[in-house]
Amino acid sequence: MEVIVRRLLREDYAGLKATMIEAYQGMGGIWREANIDKLLDIFPEGQLCVLVDGKVAACALSIIVQYELFGDEHTYEEITGDYTFNTHFDDGDTLYGIEIFVHPDYRQLRLARRLYDARKELCEHLNLKEILVGGRIPNYHLHSDKLSPKQYIDRVKAKEIYDPVLSFQIANDFHVVKVLTNYLKGDTESKEYAVLLEWNNIYYSRKKNALSDSIIRLGLVQWQMRPFADMDKFFEQVEFFVDVLSEYKSDFAVFPEFFNSPLLAEFNHMSEYESMRELAKKTEEIQKKLSEYAIAYNVNIIAGSMPLVENGNLYNVSYLCHRNGKLSEYRKIHITPNETKYYGITGGDKIKVINTDCGKIGILICYDVEFPELSRLLALQGMKILFVPYLTDTQNAYIRVRHCAMARAIENECFVAIAGCVGNLPGVNNMDIQFGQAAVFTPSDFAFPMNAIKAEATPNTEMTLIADVDLNLLKELHHYGSVRTMTDRRTDLYEVRKKPRT
């Protein structure tokens, strides 16, 4: 007999399904292939299986979460994002076990112990603080008429009662934290109770820049359009703002859409179409410099947006320069008539949240925020903060962006931060005047400001806006708000979803 513990693979699903059916006879609720594919996409090293003579005999599934955003009163639906796993966070601090099962024909081989040992090794390797699981107590229904959950747990710990799940976990050095109520809907054997169990990683060292609490500091740059003699002067001004926001311990420094427009001045003898493509040649240099600033000043930089030419097409691209050196991007999807007419910009086709060391965020560029479907798709993927770099020439254009951004915060139960350019730029075609007012918007409920505005800058004045947002308030709103827009959607009547690319 050959026993191998390894990562789960997509091609294992047929064998995995057969084992699940046997392991959960009479219970139903096996994981669909799409669920397993999602876990393998977001966290492949966290999905483990045991092969016995080449057959899948056992499996353990897990995600990483920033646990204090959930706390000790969570349910299984909440910790898994209603089974979407959008709660997984690469930079979280806790390995959360969401599933473990063994084929009944192999239970005498103690395969679950091998999986738990592999989980502990993974926890240490990834420098995570702990492993947490919400353990069912499947034998509780046999004693529920005489014993409370606490009494039952105490009897199991004293080995006076055997519970196939709890007894095993205690034997594997997990200790009981508390009883969870209404944990798993439909778990009649456990009477919907579960036991929160914890294994501490004694080798854990707190990660630099890891989210230590729920307070995130946003730094927005209200960028003054001005001529620059050369690239060095441009970078000098950019670095000034990055330095200032870093000194105030901002987690994000946000620049506006097309904040590098002053550099168009040297191409003013060309048409708008040609000059924007010339400006695009500077984008790679600017992006690399901002990535250096992000690392050096320890702040995540949202580089507004800049033009990018790829395969002959011109895109409007926002880069997120992570302070750990990673790079993410978002391409503006909805192109305004002005951008089409003068620049020939092509719309992007990807919409997804970005994992950061401060949680899941989204980026939409200016006009995009006026299309509520995009923000909703991001919210369904777990977005907590939406950043909107914009460029508006007149006050009525700004008002469209502002009021749409405020609506997105309310309807998606998230924070929205907008940052734009101000002032005039004579000598650059089609970039003559700007109007802007940076702001941070919140949902509208008792835990937030009465007018749903966390902070706002002075209109049309170069300045920074620094504001703290508390992600825990979003969790409280989601569960206990006066209205709960994400929960109360009538998904039996309508839905918003991405269409597959053909």
N, C-alpha and C positions, 0 to 999 in steps of 0.2 A: 504493500500500500504506500502510495506517495502522497504526501500532504504539502501543499505549497500555499504560502500567504503572499499575495501580490495586489497591485492596483487592479481595480475593476476596469474592463475594457468594453467598448460598445458591442463587440462581437460576442460578449458573454451574455447578452440579454436573454436569449432563448433559454439557456440553462438557468439563468437567474430567475426568470419567470416561473419555470417548473418548480424550483426550490421554494419560491414564495408561496405558490399554490399549496404545496405540501405543508409548509410551516404554518400557514394561516388557514388551515382547513376549517370551514364553517364560519370564518370571520370576514372573508372577502377583503376588498380594499388593497389590492396589490398595486405596486408602483407601475405606472405606464412607461413605455419606452421613452416618451418625450420627457418625463420627469428625470429619468436616469441620464438621458442625453444632456439635459440642462445642468445637472450636477457635475457631469464629466467636463462640461464646457467651463464652468466657473471655478471648480476646485477638484481637479482630477486626482491629486494626491490624497484627498480626503475620503475617497471611495475605495473600499478594500474588500477583497473576497478571499475565500479559502477554496482551493481546488483539492479534491480527493480523487486520485487516479484520473485527473483531467476533467472532472465534473465539478460544477459550482455547488459547493455543499453549505456555504455560509457566506454572509455578507454584512458589512457595516458601512453605513452612510453617515456623512457629517458635513457641517458647514462651519465657517468662522463668523462669529458675531462680536460686535462691541456690546458686551453684556449689559452694561449699566443703562443702555438705552431701552432695555426691556425690563430688567429688574426681576424680583422673585415672585411676581404675581402674574407671569405670562401664561399663555395657553400655547398648545402645539401649533394652532393656526397662526398665532401672532409670531412665534419664533421662526416659523418657516415662510412668513409672508403669504399666508393663505395657500401654502403648497407651491408657491412660485420660486422660493429660495432667493428672492430679491433682498432678503435680510443678510445674505452672505456679504462679508466685508473683508477684503484681503488684508487690510491693516487693523483688523479687530484684535481682541485680546483673549478670546475664549473659543476653544474647540467644542462645538455643541453636537452631541450625538443625536441624530434624528431617526436612526433605525439600526437594528441588529437582529438578525434571524439566522436560524440553523435548520437545515433539513432534518426532519425527525429520525431518519435512518442513521444520522451521524452524530447525534447528540451525546453519545457515550464517549466521543473522542475529545471532548472539551475544546471544541474549535472556537467557541466564543471567547475563551481566555486568550487564545492566540490573537484574535482580532483586537481585544482590549489592550494587549501588550503592544501591538502595532500602533494603535491610537496613541498610547502614551509616548512611544518613540517619536511619532509625528509631532505631538504637542511639544516635546522637548526640542526637536529639530527646528520647528518654526518659531521657537521662543514665545509660546503662548502661555498665559498665566495659569490656565486650568482647563480641565475637561468637565463639562456639565451635561447631564442627561436628565430628562423627565421620565423616570422609570415607572412603567405600569405596575400595578399590584394585582395580577390576574386571579389570585386565589382569595382576594378580599371578599368577593361575593359569598363565599362559603362561611364567612364569619361576621358579615356586616350586621346581622341581627343582634349580635352580642357585643361586638367590639367597635369602638370608634377607629378611624384611620390611625390616630396616634397610638392607641392601644395595640392595634394590629402590627404596626411597625415595630413597636417595642418588643412584642412577642417574637417577631421574625428575627430581630437583632439578638434576642436571647436564645435563638435556635429552638424555641418551643413550637413554632409554626414554620413550615417550609413554604416559601414563595419562589417560583422558578425564576423570576426576574430579580426581585429585591435581594434574595439570598445570594444569588450569583454576584450582584454588584457589590454588596458588602464584602464578600470574600475577595473581591478584586481591589480592595483598598479605597473604595468610594465611601464617603460619609454622608449621612443624611443632613440636608440643609433645612428643608421644610416640606410640608404637604401642599401640593397644588390642587386646587379645586377646579372642576369643569375643564380639565386639561385637554382631554381628547374626546370629542363628541362621539357618542355611540359606543364607548368602551364600557359595556354593561358589566363585564367581569370585574373591572376595577371601580365600578360605580362612578366613573369619570374622575376618580382621584388619581394622582400620580405622586411620586416622591422625587423631589429635586435632589439629585446626588452630585457630589463634587469630588474631583481628584485634583490635588494641587501639584503643580510643577515646581519642585523645590529649586530648579535651576533657572527659573524665570528671572530675567532682568528687564526692567521697564524699557520699552523701545523709545528711542529718541523720536520726537514728533508724533508719537501715538496719541490718539484721542484719549485724554485722561479724564475729561468730564464732558458734559454736553454743551458747554459754552463755546461757540465759534465766533472769532472776531473777523469781521469783514472790513476791508479797506478799499474804498472806491476812489478813483482818480477822476476829478472833473478837469479834463485836459484842455488847456488853452491852446488854440491854434496860433502858431507863430512861425515865422521863417527861421530856418536853421542854415547856418553857413555851410555845414558839412555833416557827415554822419556822426562824427565825434561829438558835435554839439547836440545832436539829437539824442545820442546815448547818454550824454551828460544829464539831460533833462529827465529822461526815463529813469536813470539810476537814482537821481535825487528823490523821486517819488517812492521808488522801491525801498530806498534807505529809510525814508521817513516812516513808511508804513511798517517796516520791519522793526524800527525802534519802538513802535507802539504795540509790538507783539501781534500784529495782524496775521491771521492764518491764510488770508487771500489778499492779493493786490490786483485790482481789476481796472484795466484800461478800456477806453471806448472803441467802438467800431471805427476802422480806418483812421486810427490815431496817428499813423505815419503819413497822412495826406500832405503835410507841409513839404515832404520830400518830392512831391510832384512838381514843385516850382521849376526845377531845372529842365523839365520836359514840357514846359508850357507852350513851346513853339509847335508841339505836336497836337494832333487831335486827342480828344478825351480817350477814345478807344486805344490809341497807340500809347499814350502816356501811362495809362493804368497798367499796361503790359510791361512797360519799362520799370515801373515801380515794383512790379512783382519780382523782378530780378534781385531786389534787395531783401525780399522776405526771408530767405534762408539765413542770411547773415543776422538779421534782426532776431529771428527765432532762437538762433544759437546763443546770441548774447543774452537774451532774456532767460534762457535756461541756465546760463552761468550765474546770473543774478539770483535766480530762484534758489540755487544751491548755496551761494555765498551769503545771502541775506536770510536764508531759512524761511522763505515765504512762498506759497503757491501763487504763481503769476498767471492770470488770465490775460493773454496778450491781445485784448480787444478783438480786432480782426484785421487781416491784411490780404492783399490780392495774391493769388497763387495760380500759375499757369501749369497745367498738367494735360498731356496729350492734346495740346492745342486749345483746350478749354480754359477759361478764366473763372476761378472760384473765389468766393469771399470766405476766408477761413479764420477761425478763432483757434488759437493754440492754448492749451493749458500746460504750462511748464511746472511740473511738480517739484517740490523742494527736495525730493529724493532722487532727482535726475530723470524720472520718467517723462514722457511726452505724450499728450493726448490732443486730439483735434476734433473740431466740429465744423462742417461746411454749411453755410447758410442755405436753407432749402427754398424759401420763398423769395424771389427776386422782384424788386419794385420795378415799375415801368421805367423809372429814371435810370436804374442800373442796367436795365436791358437796352434802353435806347442809346445811352452814351458809352457804356463800357462793354456791353455784350457778355454780361456775367451769366454763367451757367449755375443752376441750382444743384445742391448736393442731394444725396439720396439715403443718408444714414441718420437714424435717430436712436440714441441709446444713452443711458446714464454713464457717468464716469466715476469710478471708485477713487476716492482720495483718502488721505489720512484724517480727514474730518467727516467722513461719511460719503454718501452717494449724492452727487450734484449733477445738474444739467446745465447746458449752455444753449441759448437761442440767440440769434443775432437780429436785433432791431425788428424788422417787419415780421419775422417768424413768430414773435410773441402775440401778434394779432390773429393767429390761427390757434384756437384753443385745443385742437386735437393733439398738437405736438406736446404741449405741456402735460396733457392727460396721459399720453403714452409714457412720458418720463416719470410721472407720479406713480403709474402702475408698476414701474420698474424699481420703485423705492426712493426716488429723488426727494431730498429734504430741502435743498437750496437750489434755486434757479438763478443763474446769472445771465443778464441781458445787456451786453455792450451794444450801444446804439449810436447813430449819427443822424440828427434831425436839423434841418435848416431853419424851420419856422416854429412858432409856438404851437400852432394847431397840429403840426406833425408830431411834436413832442407829446402833446396831450393824448394822441392816439396810443403812443407807446406806453405812456404812464398809466392810463386808465385800464388798458388791456393787461398790463403787468399786475396791477392791483387785483383785477378780477382773477388772474391765474393764481395768485396767492390764496385767495379765499376758496376757490373751487377745488384746488388741489391740496389744500392743507399743508402749504409749504411756505418758506420765505422766498422772496424775490428781490434781487438787487440789480439796479439798473445804473449804468454809468455812460455818460456821453461827452462830446466835445462842446466847447463854448467859444465865443468870440468870432472874429472875422479873419479871413485868409485872402486878402487881395493878391492878385498875381497868380492865382491858381484857378484855372477854368473849372466851373461847375462846383467849386468848394468855397464860394464867396463868404457866406454867412452861416452861423451855427447858433442853435439855441439848445440849452441843456440844463438839467437839474438832477443830479444824482440822488438816489433815494433807496431805502430798504423798506419793503412792504411786508406785512404780516397777514395771517388770517384775521377775521373779525370775530372775536369772542372775548370773554371776560379776562382771560390770561394775557391778552395782548393790548396794545394801545387802543384807546377808544376810536381813533380814526384810522386804525389799521396801518399807520405809518410809524415804523420804528425810528427812522431818522431820515432827514433830507437836507441837501446842501442849499446854499444861497444860489438862486438862479443866475446863470451867465457870469459866474465868477470862478476863476481858477482856484481850486482848493481840493483838499481831501475830505472824505467823509468816512468816519470810523464808527462801527456799530457792532455790538455783541448780540448774537441770537442764540436762543436756548432750544436745542433740539428736543429736549424732554417735554417742552410745552406742546410740541406737535403731537407727541405720543398721547399726552393727556387729552388734547383736543380730539384726536382720532377716536378715543374710547368714551370720553365723557363730555364732549362739547355740546353746546346748545343745539347745534345742528352738526351732522356728520356726513359731509358731502361724499366722501370716498366710500363709506360703508353703505349709505342709503341709495346708491345708484340702482336703478331698475334694470339690472343686467338680463332680466327675463324679457325685456322689451328692446333693449339697444345695447350696443357695445362699441368701443373704439379699439381698433387693432391695426397693426401694421400689415400691409399687403405684401406677400412674397414677391421678390423681384423675378421678372421673367426674362 
